[in-house]
Amino acid sequence: MLSTILKSGFFRLLFLGVTFLTSLLVAKISGADGFGIISLLILNGAFFLLITGFGTDASIIWHGSGKEVDEDGVFTIAFVTGVFQIALFGLLEYISISITGKSLLTQQMGKWYPLIEFIYCAGLVLTDKYLSLFYARNNATLANKILLFTSLLSFTFFFFLLLNYVNGVQPLPLFCAMILLQGLSLSIIFHSRFSKIKFQKLSVDQLNSVFNFSLLVFFTNLIQFLAYRVDFWILDFYFDKTKVGVYAQACQFAQLLWIVPRIFASMVTPALRNEPKLDDHQFAQLFRIVSLASAFLLVITICLAFLLYQYFLPIEFTNGFTALVIMLPGYFSFIAVTIIAPYFSSKRMLWVNFNTTSICFIVIVIFDLLLIPIYGIKGAAFASSIAYTLAAILIVFRLMKQTQLPINSLWKINKSDLQLLHKFHF
C-alpha cells in the first residue's frame, strides 16, 4: 500500500513541478501586472469552484473509494454538479458584464474576456470532476500521468513562446486554453477506459450521506481557502495588481513546500478507506517521509528562488524575495495540517479540520488587516507565517490525542523509513 501511494505520487510530483516551471515562464512573459491579472483569475476561479462545488469532489472520492456509492452513482453526482457549475458560471459572467461592464474573474473590460474566462472555468470543472472520478476508482497513477503529459505540452508551448515572443501576444488566453486541454484529456481518456457508464438514481440514504459529508467539507475548504487567499484580495484593495503579481510569485515559490504533502493528501484518504487499510503507525511513517522530503524542498526552494529572482524574473518581482523568506516558516509548519487533515477526514472527524481551519482563518484575517495596509506584501507574509504555525500546532496535538502515539513518532526518522525509500522503484 505504501509503495502504491509513493508510485502514484511520483507522477503527481512531476506534474506539479512542470506546472511550477510553466508559471515561471508565464510570469516572465507577462510581467508583474499581467501576472497579477492571471493570479486573480486563478484565485477567483478556484473560489467560484469551491463555492459552487459544495464539497462534492471530496465526497466523490470518499464515497467512491469506500464503495458507499457505486461507480455509476458517483459519475452521476460528478456530471450533475459539473453541468450546474459551468451553466452557473456562464450566467454570472453574463450578469457581471451586463451590470459592471467587467468580466467576472479578472474584472477586466474587453469583449474577449468573458469567453476566455468561460474556457478557463470549463477546463477547471472538467479537471476537478474527472480527477475525482479517477481517484474514486483508485486510478490515481493514470490520472497523474495524463496531467503530467498535458503540463509538459503547456510548458513546451510557453517555452517556445518565450524564445520567439511576438510583441502584443498575451499569455492569458493561451493559459486558459491549456487548462481546457487538460480537462478534455482527462475526460476523453476516462470514457475510453471506462466505457460502460450510465446514469443512476441514488437512494435517499446515499444522497443524505453524500451531501452531509459534502456540506462540512465545503465549509472547511471555504474557510481554509479564505485563510490562505484573503491576503490577495486585501492587497488588491489597498495597492494594485503589480503588488498582487509580486506577492503571488512569492507564494508560488513557498507553495513548492506543499507539493509532496498535497500529493500525499490527495491519495491518503482512499488508502485509509480501502483494504488493506493504513494503520496509525504506517500513517506516522508516511508523515515522517513526507516531512523529510519537504525539508529538502525547503533548502531547494530558497536556493532556487534566489537564483530566479536574480537572473530570470523581471526586476519588478525582486521585492518578493524578502516576503518569501518571511512566509517560509509558516508554510513549512502548515505541512502538518496538509498531511494530517486527510486522516481525520477518513475517520469522518471533519470537525477537527473545521476547527483548526477556522482558528487559522480568524488569526490570519486579523493580522492581514493590521499589517498589510502598513507593510504591504511583507505584512501579508508575516500574517501567513503566524497563522499557519498556530494551525499546525493545534492539529498535531489533536492527532497525538487521537492515536496515542508519542510526538516523536512524527519527526524521528528511523531505519525502516530509509529502507522503504531504498526499496521503492519507479
Legacy VTK file of the C-alpha trace (Angstrom):
# vtk DataFile Version 3.0
C-alpha trace
ASCII
DATASET POLYDATA
POINTS 426 float
0.000 0.000 0.000
2.780 2.443 0.887
4.641 1.661 -2.319
1.492 2.206 -4.399
0.919 5.623 -2.833
4.518 6.665 -3.456
4.479 5.434 -7.056
1.307 7.334 -7.860
2.676 10.364 -6.062
5.805 10.362 -8.212
3.829 11.344 -11.320
1.868 13.918 -9.365
5.167 15.384 -8.166
6.443 15.670 -11.728
3.169 17.297 -12.827
3.331 19.935 -10.089
6.992 20.579 -10.795
6.350 21.153 -14.502
3.358 23.347 -13.636
5.575 25.485 -11.428
8.144 25.886 -14.207
5.354 26.857 -16.589
4.179 29.521 -14.162
7.688 30.989 -14.163
7.577 31.247 -17.948
4.148 32.892 -17.787
5.420 35.389 -15.181
8.460 36.172 -17.328
6.317 36.798 -20.422
3.515 38.677 -18.630
5.437 40.929 -16.244
4.212 41.701 -12.726
0.990 43.446 -13.789
-0.036 40.761 -16.290
0.868 38.009 -13.864
-1.246 39.773 -11.237
-4.265 39.501 -13.563
-3.594 35.803 -14.181
-3.170 35.253 -10.428
-6.568 36.854 -9.773
-8.059 34.640 -12.496
-6.692 31.557 -10.741
-7.734 32.818 -7.307
-11.282 33.817 -8.231
-11.755 30.752 -10.437
-10.785 28.470 -7.566
-13.108 30.391 -5.254
-16.006 30.000 -7.694
-15.429 26.245 -7.964
-15.201 25.934 -4.198
-18.445 27.833 -3.594
-20.463 26.092 -6.320
-18.988 22.606 -5.833
-20.318 22.280 -2.256
-17.507 19.851 -1.382
-18.794 17.165 -3.748
-15.351 16.390 -5.221
-14.062 15.205 -1.844
-17.332 13.367 -1.263
-16.992 11.599 -4.628
-13.553 10.292 -3.645
-14.638 9.300 -0.135
-17.852 7.514 -1.151
-16.426 6.033 -4.345
-13.260 4.602 -2.808
-15.212 3.249 0.170
-17.931 1.763 -2.104
-20.739 3.511 -0.218
-21.899 4.679 -3.669
-21.209 2.561 -6.760
-19.343 3.799 -9.822
-22.423 4.819 -11.824
-23.805 6.762 -8.862
-20.512 8.577 -8.343
-20.395 9.526 -12.033
-23.966 10.832 -11.850
-23.033 13.134 -8.953
-19.967 14.408 -10.822
-21.911 15.018 -14.038
-24.813 16.877 -12.427
-22.614 19.129 -10.292
-20.242 19.794 -13.208
-23.016 20.863 -15.589
-24.504 23.034 -12.848
-21.171 24.793 -12.235
-20.483 25.523 -15.906
-24.023 26.780 -16.552
-23.988 28.949 -13.421
-20.650 30.473 -14.369
-21.983 31.404 -17.808
-24.976 33.104 -16.203
-22.887 35.013 -13.637
-20.398 36.094 -16.303
-23.267 37.495 -18.386
-24.694 39.343 -15.358
-21.279 40.772 -14.466
-20.712 42.088 -17.986
-24.246 43.490 -18.221
-24.121 45.374 -14.906
-20.479 46.408 -14.455
-19.053 46.090 -17.960
-16.235 43.967 -16.477
-15.557 40.245 -16.565
-16.319 38.125 -13.520
-12.929 36.661 -12.580
-10.370 39.264 -13.657
-12.565 42.389 -13.560
-11.224 43.433 -16.957
-13.025 45.274 -19.741
-12.927 43.839 -23.255
-15.128 41.665 -25.423
-12.826 38.619 -25.301
-12.503 38.317 -21.527
-15.892 36.612 -20.926
-15.085 33.900 -23.496
-11.560 33.437 -22.156
-12.850 33.071 -18.601
-15.597 30.650 -19.669
-12.991 28.445 -21.365
-10.882 28.555 -18.210
-13.823 27.691 -15.945
-14.914 24.787 -18.172
-11.372 23.409 -18.060
-11.241 23.693 -14.276
-14.578 21.923 -13.819
-13.647 19.072 -16.168
-10.274 18.659 -14.447
-11.735 18.588 -10.923
-14.598 16.206 -11.732
-12.639 13.662 -13.741
-9.679 13.754 -11.389
-12.086 12.893 -8.564
-13.581 10.074 -10.642
-10.144 8.605 -11.348
-9.255 8.780 -7.657
-12.566 7.234 -6.630
-11.743 4.248 -8.864
-8.220 4.043 -7.391
-6.670 5.065 -10.717
-4.648 7.969 -9.373
-1.492 6.907 -11.227
-3.172 7.069 -14.634
-4.765 10.429 -13.844
-1.445 11.911 -12.783
0.248 10.601 -15.939
-2.376 12.430 -18.008
-1.846 15.636 -16.034
1.908 15.301 -16.464
1.573 14.885 -20.237
-0.659 17.943 -20.640
1.573 20.036 -18.371
4.587 19.128 -20.500
2.701 20.303 -23.575
1.886 23.567 -21.836
5.487 24.072 -20.694
6.811 23.392 -24.192
4.346 25.844 -25.716
5.203 28.708 -23.338
8.921 27.955 -23.623
8.806 28.431 -27.387
6.623 31.497 -26.900
9.315 32.975 -24.647
12.040 32.233 -27.186
10.011 33.598 -30.095
7.977 36.250 -28.334
5.833 38.390 -30.601
5.008 41.847 -29.259
1.338 42.106 -28.289
0.784 38.387 -27.714
-0.911 37.903 -24.334
-0.361 34.639 -22.420
-3.748 34.820 -20.638
-5.923 33.256 -23.398
-3.243 30.675 -24.135
-3.038 29.774 -20.440
-6.825 29.290 -20.299
-6.789 27.121 -23.431
-4.190 24.840 -21.854
-6.395 24.355 -18.795
-9.271 23.339 -21.065
-6.982 20.888 -22.880
-6.074 19.365 -19.520
-9.721 18.808 -18.583
-10.650 17.423 -22.001
-7.734 14.984 -21.910
-8.848 13.585 -18.553
-12.460 13.225 -19.709
-11.647 11.569 -23.048
-9.276 9.007 -21.552
-11.674 8.302 -18.668
-14.543 7.481 -21.033
-12.330 5.467 -23.360
-11.131 3.376 -20.421
-14.453 3.101 -18.578
-16.976 2.980 -21.397
-19.794 1.155 -19.601
-21.071 4.100 -17.583
-24.699 5.007 -17.130
-26.640 7.477 -15.041
-28.132 6.138 -11.851
-30.706 7.354 -9.398
-29.297 7.436 -5.878
-31.228 6.305 -2.837
-32.302 8.781 -0.172
-29.740 7.349 2.264
-26.959 7.695 -0.293
-27.907 11.297 -1.074
-28.032 12.154 2.618
-24.605 10.622 3.177
-23.085 12.376 0.168
-24.423 15.823 0.931
-23.934 15.655 4.706
-20.283 14.812 4.091
-20.018 17.422 1.346
-21.508 20.173 3.475
-18.913 20.006 6.229
-16.099 19.566 3.697
-17.441 22.623 1.876
-17.355 24.886 4.933
-13.927 23.574 5.962
-12.470 24.085 2.483
-14.099 27.504 2.185
-12.537 28.756 5.391
-9.182 27.194 4.529
-9.264 28.783 1.077
-10.027 32.183 2.558
-7.312 31.681 5.163
-4.550 31.452 2.597
-6.031 33.602 -0.164
-7.744 36.536 1.574
-4.413 38.393 1.540
-4.603 38.610 -2.276
-7.904 40.465 -2.122
-6.703 42.790 0.659
-3.525 43.570 -1.287
-5.577 44.264 -4.399
-7.824 46.594 -2.368
-5.009 48.628 -0.788
-2.477 48.532 -3.618
-2.588 47.357 -7.258
-2.257 44.305 -9.484
1.504 44.687 -9.679
1.755 44.117 -5.919
-0.588 41.149 -6.280
1.613 39.721 -9.031
4.808 40.108 -6.973
3.182 38.534 -3.908
1.615 35.743 -5.980
5.004 34.761 -7.366
6.487 34.668 -3.843
3.591 32.439 -2.754
4.235 30.122 -5.696
7.789 29.624 -4.502
6.565 28.994 -0.945
3.967 26.506 -2.177
6.757 24.321 -3.520
6.956 23.098 0.086
3.396 21.807 -0.248
3.964 19.747 -3.389
4.760 16.471 -1.638
2.215 16.935 1.213
-0.575 17.734 -1.262
0.231 14.636 -3.287
0.085 12.615 -0.101
-3.174 14.271 0.976
-4.899 13.572 -2.350
-4.176 9.844 -2.129
-4.169 9.023 1.563
-7.956 9.113 2.053
-8.561 6.174 -0.328
-5.600 4.381 1.272
-7.113 4.797 4.735
-10.507 3.605 3.469
-9.607 0.654 1.210
-8.430 -2.762 2.279
-5.726 -3.283 3.362
-6.028 -0.057 5.309
-3.149 2.034 6.598
-2.842 1.785 10.372
-1.742 4.625 12.634
1.904 3.526 12.666
2.033 3.376 8.859
0.409 6.801 8.708
3.077 8.156 11.069
5.748 6.617 8.850
4.326 8.369 5.791
4.212 11.609 7.780
7.916 11.285 8.543
8.814 10.527 4.914
6.769 13.435 3.587
8.216 15.802 6.200
11.757 14.735 5.309
11.109 15.302 1.618
9.614 18.714 2.396
12.677 19.682 4.443
14.857 19.028 1.402
12.411 21.069 -0.674
12.774 23.958 1.789
16.509 24.193 1.093
15.987 23.791 -2.656
13.226 26.435 -2.657
15.403 29.094 -1.003
18.318 28.498 -3.371
16.135 28.230 -6.475
14.133 31.339 -5.613
17.264 33.411 -5.004
18.714 32.464 -8.380
15.480 33.009 -10.285
14.827 36.366 -8.668
18.356 37.470 -9.539
18.743 36.107 -13.055
15.369 35.198 -14.585
12.337 37.103 -13.358
11.776 40.756 -14.356
13.244 43.274 -11.897
9.817 44.342 -10.552
9.489 40.892 -8.899
12.665 41.312 -6.819
10.930 42.680 -3.702
9.076 39.391 -3.391
12.152 37.519 -2.139
12.048 39.160 1.305
8.343 38.325 1.627
9.147 34.742 0.633
11.739 34.360 3.385
9.251 35.734 5.936
6.441 33.376 4.922
8.506 30.170 4.625
8.415 29.193 8.352
4.622 29.296 8.296
4.344 27.423 5.017
6.677 24.722 6.286
4.716 24.392 9.522
1.441 24.111 7.598
2.711 20.901 6.017
1.496 19.170 9.177
-2.066 20.399 8.571
-1.984 19.280 4.935
-0.840 15.776 5.891
-2.998 15.209 8.982
-6.302 16.644 7.698
-6.996 13.615 5.409
-6.519 11.319 8.413
-9.411 12.963 10.241
-11.469 13.103 7.031
-11.095 9.347 6.592
-12.355 8.868 10.167
-15.210 11.259 9.369
-13.942 13.535 12.143
-14.315 16.561 9.910
-14.983 18.870 12.831
-11.270 18.664 13.756
-10.270 20.082 10.363
-13.053 22.638 10.557
-11.995 23.932 13.986
-8.314 24.105 13.028
-9.065 25.924 9.803
-11.451 28.358 11.476
-8.872 29.418 14.061
-6.272 29.818 11.297
-8.668 31.969 9.281
-9.528 34.274 12.198
-5.871 34.806 13.074
-4.779 35.471 9.504
-7.584 37.967 8.816
-6.773 39.923 11.971
-3.057 40.137 11.160
-3.705 40.832 7.462
-5.887 43.818 8.303
-3.334 45.083 10.808
-0.166 44.568 8.772
-0.970 44.786 5.048
-2.008 48.490 4.981
1.311 49.403 6.657
3.819 46.827 5.403
2.271 45.604 2.140
3.418 42.178 0.939
5.776 41.808 3.922
2.815 42.276 6.257
0.863 39.609 4.368
3.830 37.252 4.676
4.087 37.809 8.449
0.352 37.163 8.874
0.578 33.888 6.944
3.558 32.676 8.930
1.913 33.325 12.293
-1.463 31.764 11.423
-0.110 28.675 9.652
2.265 27.858 12.507
-0.545 28.075 15.052
-2.785 25.815 12.943
-0.027 23.209 12.702
0.487 23.124 16.468
-3.234 22.642 17.086
-3.749 19.749 14.658
-0.597 17.890 15.717
-1.726 17.856 19.348
-5.174 16.630 18.269
-3.600 13.779 16.300
-1.470 12.777 19.286
-4.583 12.628 21.444
-6.452 10.550 18.852
-3.728 7.982 18.093
-1.945 7.873 21.458
1.332 7.851 19.554
4.328 9.674 21.051
5.010 13.010 19.391
8.496 11.943 18.273
6.848 9.276 16.087
6.018 12.082 13.647
9.528 13.519 13.403
12.161 10.901 14.296
13.390 9.251 11.105
14.304 5.577 11.632
15.860 2.785 9.606
12.526 1.433 8.330
11.733 4.794 6.716
15.008 4.758 4.802
14.527 1.098 3.846
11.110 1.888 2.371
12.597 4.659 0.248
15.505 2.428 -0.791
13.184 -0.386 -1.907
10.923 1.963 -3.834
11.410 1.818 -7.609
9.533 3.872 -10.223
LINES 1 427
426 0 1 2 3 4 5 6 7 8 9 10 11 12 13 14 15 16 17 18 19 20 21 22 23 24 25 26 27 28 29 30 31 32 33 34 35 36 37 38 39 40 41 42 43 44 45 46 47 48 49 50 51 52 53 54 55 56 57 58 59 60 61 62 63 64 65 66 67 68 69 70 71 72 73 74 75 76 77 78 79 80 81 82 83 84 85 86 87 88 89 90 91 92 93 94 95 96 97 98 99 100 101 102 103 104 105 106 107 108 109 110 111 112 113 114 115 116 117 118 119 120 121 122 123 124 125 126 127 128 129 130 131 132 133 134 135 136 137 138 139 140 141 142 143 144 145 146 147 148 149 150 151 152 153 154 155 156 157 158 159 160 161 162 163 164 165 166 167 168 169 170 171 172 173 174 175 176 177 178 179 180 181 182 183 184 185 186 187 188 189 190 191 192 193 194 195 196 197 198 199 200 201 202 203 204 205 206 207 208 209 210 211 212 213 214 215 216 217 218 219 220 221 222 223 224 225 226 227 228 229 230 231 232 233 234 235 236 237 238 239 240 241 242 243 244 245 246 247 248 249 250 251 252 253 254 255 256 257 258 259 260 261 262 263 264 265 266 267 268 269 270 271 272 273 274 275 276 277 278 279 280 281 282 283 284 285 286 287 288 289 290 291 292 293 294 295 296 297 298 299 300 301 302 303 304 305 306 307 308 309 310 311 312 313 314 315 316 317 318 319 320 321 322 323 324 325 326 327 328 329 330 331 332 333 334 335 336 337 338 339 340 341 342 343 344 345 346 347 348 349 350 351 352 353 354 355 356 357 358 359 360 361 362 363 364 365 366 367 368 369 370 371 372 373 374 375 376 377 378 379 380 381 382 383 384 385 386 387 388 389 390 391 392 393 394 395 396 397 398 399 400 401 402 403 404 405 406 407 408 409 410 411 412 413 414 415 416 417 418 419 420 421 422 423 424 425
